[in-house]
């Protein structure tokens, strides 16, 4: 019986995914557990493994198409087993053909345009390097399969003006996101290949035009990430009644501690600790003391999660993403710094896994790098709280009649009032303040 390859439900609000890559073609042998296709959900790309061993019988959603979650993307059949023309169930009747017919029928021009193009791997790779659309190449291989020589013949048949620019996959994605025309980008890679750095350079050098998306009066269509952010935060703002609490925290001792350990820390761990690393640890310890901040509402029950995973909000060019550090209350500062640096770097490159951005139980959002004194943050559902961090200011104060200066940061707590009362929120902030203002004692375990 054919095994269906199902698009998994990725996240609580994901409804559709984009098929980026099929690693196998119809008729190719597949092994259970090996990567079969790559899909793009709201904020991440994910590889889907083959659910069974056998032969990839039919692909129902080609590369570049969108598929709803739980839809059948393809079927895997045993050798000699019949191949369904369509997935069984509500999406269509199961009409079967013999395996020999379904897997070896010639790819005429009419049939090739209705499904994925058949090509040997070397031809597909060569076409990708040269920027060739395989649907335009005439096959000469058996059963309508495109060979490398077919791609070479296609390139030779075009004039130099028509030849596609060689572009790396990442550069093409960045160019699409930044709306940089690739024909205007000069490639510095091997053989003039356009790389990501070339696109970024072109984006920086281009003059601002009045008809760009930043111009006044322009209508901007939301991309997928912005749509997800809008939906999630709207649900949070209108579903969870927020309570907001603020406190001023003296930062001199924490800044002094950081400065005193920067050099030996860098020698040992290979990177410099940031203030955020200390705040992540301090927040995790405060959450451990007040576990309602590690909870989610499930119907009429409050679920307190067994592990404290602190998410750090990372601003991207077109949105926001919140990867989380697992067991932040148990990790040393070095482990937190390494994990934070890795997650932030991969977040900006779009290389995070879905698990890394959905495992958070409490979030820290910092705007300390901007001229923002304080701000209110919307809770990242289904979490129960989020800590907002403003910039560090210098303030005058009296010490036994003497005027002195201290560094102060105003931090805010947004809490789900269905789970957390104001008094509990106040105690949480006091616990956080105590740890930040007395870091030498509370970070001895690091």
N, C-alpha and C positions, 0 to 999 in steps of 0.2 A: 504494500500500500504506500502511495507517495507520502513523503514527509513534507509538511508545509513549513516554509520559512516565514515566521510571523514578525511584523514590525512591533517591537516591544513598546510598552507604555513608559515613556521617558519623562518622569516628573509628573507633578500633580495637575498641570494645566497644559501640557504639550498635547496638541491635537494632530499635528501633521509634522512629518520630517521630510527632508530632501535627500534623495538618493545621490550620493556623491560618486561612489566607485563600486563597481562589481569586480572582485578579484578573480572571479571565474566566469567562463562563458558557457552558454548552453552546450551540453555534451561533454563538458570537462568533468573529470573525476573529482570528488570532494571528500575530505576526511572530517569526521566529527570533531568539532572544537577548533578547527583552523578558521582564520578570518575569511568570511565569505563576501561581505559587503560593508561599506562605510556609509553612515548616514549623518546628517547634520540636523540636530534639534535646535532648541531655542538659543543656546549659548555655547554648545560644545559639539564636537564631532565624536562619533562612537563607532567602533567596529563591532559588527554582529557576527558571531561565530556560526559555523554550520551546525545545525541541530542533529545531523545524522551523517553517516558515510554513504556514499553512493555516487550517482551521476546527477549533475545539475540539469534537470529536465527542461524547465521553462522559467523564464524571467518575465514577470508581469509588470514590473515597473523599471524602465530603463534608467540609465544614468541621467541626472538632471531633472527627473520628474519628482513630483511630490506624492507621498503616500500617507494615508491616515494611520494612526496607531491601531494595532491589532489586525491590520490588513495583511493578506498573504502576498508577500513580495516575490516568491518563487517556490518551486517544488523540487525536491530531491527524490529521485527514483532509484530503484535497484537496477542492476544490469538486466536488460530485457523486459523491464516492466513498462507498462503503458504510461504515456505522459498526458496529463489533462491539458486541454486547450485553455481552460479557465479554472480559477479556484472554485472549489465546491462551496456550497452555502449560499448566503444571501447575495454575495457579489456576483454570482453567475453560475450557470449549470456546469457540471463537470462532463465535458465532451472529450473522449479519449481517442488517441491515435496510437498506432503501434510505435514502440520506441525507435525502431529502425527508421520509420518514416519521419517521426517528429524530430529526431536528432540529426538527420542527414539530408533533409530536403534542401534543394538548391536555394540560395539567397538571391532571387531575382530582384530587379530594381523595385518591383511592387512590394515584395515581402520584406526587403531590407528596410524600407522606410517605416514599416509597422512595428519593428522591434529593434533590439540591439544589433549592431553591426558585428558580423563574425570576422575575426582577424587573428592571425597567429600572434603570440605575445611579443615577438621581436618587431612585428609590423606596428602593433599598437603603441609600443614604447617609442619607436622611431617617429610615428605620426605625432605623438604627444610632444616630442622634442622639437619637431618642426612646425608645430601649431596647425596641423592638418586635420580637417574634419573628415573622419573616415567614411561618413555617409556619402561623400562626394567622390570616393575612390572606387573605380571599377575593379572587382575581384577577378583573379584568374586561377585561384587555388581551387582545390576540390570542394564541391558542395557550396560554392559561392564564398569561399574564405579569402580574405585579403592577405596577400603576402607582402613582404617588405619591398620586393621589386615593384609591386603595384603602387605603393606609396611613392617610391622613387620616380616611377613613370609619371605619376600625377604631378609631382613637383617639377619635373622636366618639361611638362606640357604647358606650364603656366609661364607667363612673362614675368620678368623680374619685379615689375610693379605690383603683381598680384600675389607674390609670395608672402606667406604669413610670417610675421615676426616670431622668432623663437622666444618663448616666455616661460619662466618657471611657474609652477602651479601656485606657489605662495605669492609671487609677484603679481600674477593675474588676479588673485583674490584681493590683495591690497589695492591694486589699481581700481578694481570695481568698487571697493569700499570708499576710497578717496575720490572716486570719479575722475581719475587721471586717464586720458586717452593714450593707449599703448603705442599708437603710431607716432606719438610725439616724444617717446622715451628712447634714449640712446642706451643700448645695452653694453655692459662692461664685462659680462661673463664670457665663458668659452664660446668662440664663434659668434660673438655679438649677442649672446643670450641675455635677455632682460631679467635682472634679478630684483629682489625686494628693495635693496638699497637704491637701485636706479629709479624705481617708482617713487620712493620717499624723497629722493633728491629732486625729482621733477615736480613733486607736489609742493615742496618748499620754494622752488624757484618761480612757479607760475604766478602771474599777477592776478589779483582779485578782480573778478569780472562782475558787472552789475547783475547778471542773470544767474549767478551761482546761488546755491541754496541758502547762503548766508545773507543774501540781499533782502532788503525790506520788500514786503508784498509777495514774497515767494511762498508757494504751497509745498510743504515737504511731506512726502509720503513716509510713514513710519516703516523702518525696517523691522525684521522679525524680533530682534533683541529689544527694541524700544516698545514694540507691541506687548511683549511678555512683561517688561518692567511696568508698563502702564496697567496691565491687567492685575498683576500680583499686588502692586502697591495700592491700587484702588480697592481691591478686595480686603487688604489689611486695614486701610484707613476707614472703610465703611463697615467692616465686620467686627474688628477688635477695638473696643473703646480704649483709647490711649490715655495714660496719665503721664505728665511730664514733670520731672524734678531736676533741679540744677544745684550744683555746689562748686565753690572755688577751691582748687587744690594747689598747695604750694609745691613747686617743682624743683626748687634749688637742690635739695638733697639727691633727688633722682638724677638730675642732670650732672651733678658732681660725681655720683657713683658711676654713671656711664662714662664720663670723661676719664675717670681713674682706671677703668678696666679696658678701654678701647684697644690699647696697644697689645697687651698680653692676650686679649680675647681674639684679636685679628690673627695673631701668630698661631693660636691654637685651633681656631675654627675656620680661618680663611676668609672671614668677612667681618664687617663692623656691626656691632649691635645698634639697633635703632631704638628710639624712645617707644615706638610701637611694640617692640618685643617685650619691654618691661610692662607696658600697659596690658598686653595680651595675657601675660602671666598673672598680673595683679587682678585682672577681671576674672580669670579662671578660678583663682583662689577665693574671690568674693562669691562667685557663683556656687562654689563647693560649700561655702558657709550658708548660702541661701538658695537651696536647690529649686525653689519655684521659678527661678530665672533660667532653669535648665528644663523647662516643661513645655508641653503643648496641650492644647485643648482638643479632646477627642469626644465629640458628642457631649455627654454629661459627665465625662471623666477627665481628670487632669493626669496626663502621662508625664512622669518625671524620667527623663532619659538617663540611662546608666553611665554614659560617658560625656564628658564636658569637651565639646568641640567648638572652639572660638573662631568665628568667621571674621575676616578682615575685608571690608568693602574696598574694591579696587576700581578706580575710574578708568574706563576705556574710551576710545575715540567716539564710539556710538552708543555708550550705555554704561552699565555698572554690573560688576560681577562679584560674588562673595565666596571665595574659596575658604575652607575651614581647616584649622589645625586640630588634629585628633588628640584627645587626652592632654590638652594644654595645661591642665592643673598638675599633671604628673611629670611633664617634661622640664628639663633644665633650660636655662636661657640660651645655651648654644644650640640645642636641638630646635628650639622655637625659632631662633634667628635663621637657621638653615632652611627649615620648612617654610617660613614666611618668605624668604628670598626666592625660593624655588617656585612657590605657588604664584607669587606676584609676577615673576618673569614669564611663567607659562600662561598666566591669565592674559597678559598683554599680547602673547603670541597665539592665543586661541587654542592652546594645547591642553586645557584642563579636561578631566573626565567628568561625567555627570555626577558621579559619587562625590567628588571633591567639592562641588558647589552645592550639594544638597544635604551634606552630612552635618552642617552647622547647627548648634543648639543655642548659641548666643552670638551677637554680632557687635563688632567695634567699628565705628565709622569716624574717621579723622579728617578734619579740614584744617589741621594745624599749619599746613603749608600755605594757606591763604590768609588774607586779612579778614578773617571771620572770627568774631569774639565767641559766639556760641550759636547753636542751631538746634532745632527739633528734628529728630529722625523718625521715619516711619518704620515700624517693626517689620522684619523680614519673615513672612509667614512660612511655617507654622510656629515660629519661635515666640517667646513671651516677653523678650526684652532686647533693647539695643542701646549701646553707649555711644554718645556723640562727644567728640573731642574738638575743642576750638583751639585757636592759636595761643601761644604763651606770651603773656604781657608782663612788663615790669611795672610794679606798683610801689608807691611810697607807703611806709608805715612807721609808727613810733615804737621804739624799743627803749623803755626807761628814759623817755624824754629825748632820745636821739633819733633823728630821721634816717631811716635805712631803706634799701631797695630789695624787693623780693620778686621772684618770678612766679606768676600765677597762671593757671589754666582753668577755664570754666568748662566743666564737663556736665553733660545732660544725660538723663536716663528716661527712655520711653518704655513704658511697661503696659502689658495687656491687663486692663483693670478687671477683666473677668477672672483672672488668675491671681493677680497681685494687688494688694491694697497699698495705699500711700505709705503707711507706717513701715511695711516691709521694704518698699522701694527706698525710703529714707535710710533704713538700717543698712541696706546694700551699699548705698553711696558712702555712708560712713565707714563701712568696712573697706571699701576701695580707697577712700581718702587716707585711712590709717596706713594702708600698705604702701601707697605711693609716697606719703610724707615721711615714712620711716623705712626706706628700702633696704638699708644695710641689715637690719634685723630680719625682715620678712623674705629677703632674697638670699639669706645665708645658705639655704638648701640648694641653691643653684651652683 
